[in-house]
Amino acid sequence: MLLLDTQIYLWYLSDSPRMTRELSAQISSAVVVLVSAASIWEAAMKIGLGKLDAQISDLVQGIEASGF
């Protein structure tokens, strides 16, 4: 089981170059990958502060689409 923190989840969604091959491999090979509800809350705070340009609905849909 693997629990992604907010930043890693955002990198995963955006296909960020900061996402290393090793990290991608760990995510791909994990039987269960989780994203905490706290990550959505944290992203909402960053959106509210203007530090993140995203829609909460897109972040939630990204969790569902990835199978996390």
Residue pairs with C-beta under 8 A, 6 or more apart in sequence:
1 30
1 31
1 32
1 33
1 34
2 26
2 27
2 30
2 32
2 33
2 34
3 33
3 34
3 35
3 36
4 12
4 27
4 33
4 34
4 35
4 39
4 68
5 39
6 36
6 38
6 39
6 42
6 43
8 19
8 23
9 35
9 39
9 59
9 62
9 63
9 68
10 16
10 43
10 52
10 54
10 59
11 18
11 19
12 19
12 27
12 66
13 59
13 62
13 66
27 33
33 66
33 67
33 68
34 68
35 63
35 68
40 56
40 59
40 60
43 52
43 54
43 56
43 59
44 56
46 52
47 53
47 54
47 55
47 56
